[in-house]
Amino acid sequence: MRTGSGLGTAVQLAQVLDVLQELHVAAGHPEIAEVARFGTDGAPGGPSPAGLRIRYVTGSEAYLWGAVWPGETAVPVPEVLPPPNRRAPRAAAFAAQLLEAARPGVFRAWELVALPDLGPAGERGKVPLGLRINCADGTAYLLRATAAGGPTVEPDTEPHPEYQIVLAKRRR
């Protein structure tokens, strides 16, 4: 479990999504065209899941949304992101890398997680498809990563090997 620093007041799912949205925007990754919110639920498990939609320059999208999914397994944060043709694991891993770089004080800890029965055949329960975020106030949220393809075929190699996370503005 990765840890941040500092303590805050009660944290809601919307605040967790605010932090992640700010980090995605501040990171300025060249393949990300837009980061926007969706859904209206204030807590995971409702009919209109709240989350982030990350739209890429290729037209594909990844989603990080509040979920209830028992049986998660922590997986290490990779140094090298999965390729774009594995959009959901790439989005989860990139979000974890952003948290590692920023270490927002509103979060006590976070970990990249695999979820049972999800992932490609032969890799179910081993692929990073979520983030467990423990907030400084003791609340915890699971964000599940999903994706939708766009009008072009996603590359199976890293299109921006020179990119490094440099956050223009850090959230305190």
HUMOFEN-V818499 format. One record per residue. N is the residue number from 1. RES is the residue in three letters. PSI is psi as a letter, one per 20 degrees, with the letter a starting at -180 (NA if undefined). OMEGA is omega in degrees with one decimal (999 if undefined). Layout:
[[N | RES | PSI | OMEGA] [N | RES | PSI | OMEGA]]
//
This chain:
[[1 | MET | p | 177.8] [2 | ARG | q | -178.7] [3 | THR | q | 175.4] [4 | GLY | a | 179.4] [5 | SER | q | 175.1] [6 | GLY | r | 178.2] [7 | LEU | q | 179.6] [8 | GLY | a | 177.5] [9 | THR | a | -178.2] [10 | ALA | p | -175.8] [11 | VAL | p | 177.6] [12 | GLN | r | 178.6] [13 | LEU | g | 179.8] [14 | ALA | h | 179.2] [15 | GLN | h | 176.6] [16 | VAL | g | 179.4] [17 | LEU | h | 176.5] [18 | ASP | g | -179.5] [19 | VAL | g | -178.5] [20 | LEU | h | 177.6] [21 | GLN | g | 178.9] [22 | GLU | g | 179.9] [23 | LEU | g | 178.7] [24 | HIS | g | -180.0] [25 | VAL | g | -177.6] [26 | ALA | h | -177.2] [27 | ALA | h | 176.4] [28 | GLY | k | 179.9] [29 | HIS | p | -174.4] [30 | PRO | i | 179.0] [31 | GLU | i | -179.4] [32 | ILE | p | -179.6] [33 | ALA | h | -176.4] [34 | GLU | q | 173.9] [35 | VAL | p | -176.7] [36 | ALA | q | 178.0] [37 | ARG | q | 171.8] [38 | PHE | r | 176.9] [39 | GLY | r | -176.0] [40 | THR | i | -177.3] [41 | ASP | p | 177.7] [42 | GLY | i | -179.6] [43 | ALA | q | 178.1] [44 | PRO | q | 172.7] [45 | GLY | j | -178.7] [46 | GLY | a | -177.0] [47 | PRO | i | 179.8] [48 | SER | m | -174.1] [49 | PRO | p | 176.8] [50 | ALA | p | 179.7] [51 | GLY | a | 175.8] [52 | LEU | p | 171.8] [53 | ARG | p | 179.0] [54 | ILE | o | -179.8] [55 | ARG | p | -177.3] [56 | TYR | r | -178.4] [57 | VAL | h | 178.3] [58 | THR | i | -178.0] [59 | GLY | i | 176.7] [60 | SER | r | -179.7] [61 | GLU | q | 171.1] [62 | ALA | q | -177.4] [63 | TYR | p | 171.5] [64 | LEU | o | -171.9] [65 | TRP | q | -179.6] [66 | GLY | p | -174.7] [67 | ALA | r | 169.9] [68 | VAL | o | -176.5] [69 | TRP | n | -175.9] [70 | PRO | q | 172.2] [71 | GLY | k | -179.2] [72 | GLU | q | 178.5] [73 | THR | p | 178.7] [74 | ALA | p | 174.9] [75 | VAL | q | -179.4] [76 | PRO | q | 174.8] [77 | VAL | p | -177.3] [78 | PRO | q | 173.6] [79 | GLU | h | 179.6] [80 | VAL | p | -179.1] [81 | LEU | q | 169.3] [82 | PRO | q | -178.3] [83 | PRO | r | -179.0] [84 | PRO | h | 179.2] [85 | ASN | j | 172.1] [86 | ARG | m | -170.1] [87 | ARG | g | -176.8] [88 | ALA | g | 177.0] [89 | PRO | h | 178.3] [90 | ARG | g | -179.4] [91 | ALA | g | 179.4] [92 | ALA | g | -178.7] [93 | ALA | g | 179.2] [94 | PHE | g | 177.3] [95 | ALA | g | 177.8] [96 | ALA | g | 177.5] [97 | GLN | h | 177.7] [98 | LEU | g | 178.4] [99 | LEU | h | 177.4] [100 | GLU | g | -177.7] [101 | ALA | h | -173.8] [102 | ALA | h | -176.7] [103 | ARG | m | -177.5] [104 | PRO | p | -176.6] [105 | GLY | h | 179.4] [106 | VAL | i | 178.0] [107 | PHE | p | 175.9] [108 | ARG | h | -176.6] [109 | ALA | r | 176.6] [110 | TRP | q | 174.0] [111 | GLU | q | 173.7] [112 | LEU | p | -176.2] [113 | VAL | q | 168.5] [114 | ALA | q | -178.0] [115 | LEU | p | -176.9] [116 | PRO | q | 176.5] [117 | ASP | j | 177.9] [118 | LEU | q | 179.1] [119 | GLY | r | 179.2] [120 | PRO | q | 176.9] [121 | ALA | p | -178.4] [122 | GLY | i | 179.6] [123 | GLU | j | -177.6] [124 | ARG | p | -179.6] [125 | GLY | j | -179.3] [126 | LYS | i | -175.8] [127 | VAL | p | 178.5] [128 | PRO | o | -179.5] [129 | LEU | k | 178.2] [130 | GLY | r | 175.5] [131 | LEU | p | 171.1] [132 | ARG | p | -179.1] [133 | ILE | p | 175.6] [134 | ASN | p | -176.1] [135 | CYS | r | -177.3] [136 | ALA | h | -179.3] [137 | ASP | j | 179.3] [138 | GLY | i | 175.5] [139 | THR | q | -179.9] [140 | ALA | q | 179.5] [141 | TYR | q | 170.6] [142 | LEU | p | 173.4] [143 | LEU | p | 178.9] [144 | ARG | q | 178.1] [145 | ALA | p | 173.6] [146 | THR | r | -177.6] [147 | ALA | r | 175.0] [148 | ALA | p | -179.3] [149 | GLY | r | 178.1] [150 | GLY | a | -176.3] [151 | PRO | i | -179.4] [152 | THR | r | 176.4] [153 | VAL | p | 179.8] [154 | GLU | q | 178.8] [155 | PRO | q | 177.5] [156 | ASP | j | 174.6] [157 | THR | r | -178.1] [158 | GLU | o | -179.6] [159 | PRO | i | -177.2] [160 | HIS | m | -176.5] [161 | PRO | i | -178.6] [162 | GLU | i | -175.3] [163 | TYR | p | 173.1] [164 | GLN | q | 178.8] [165 | ILE | o | 172.2] [166 | VAL | o | -176.6] [167 | LEU | p | -178.5] [168 | ALA | h | -177.9] [169 | LYS | p | 180.0] [170 | ARG | p | 177.9] [171 | ARG | p | -179.1] [172 | ARG | NA | 999]]
//
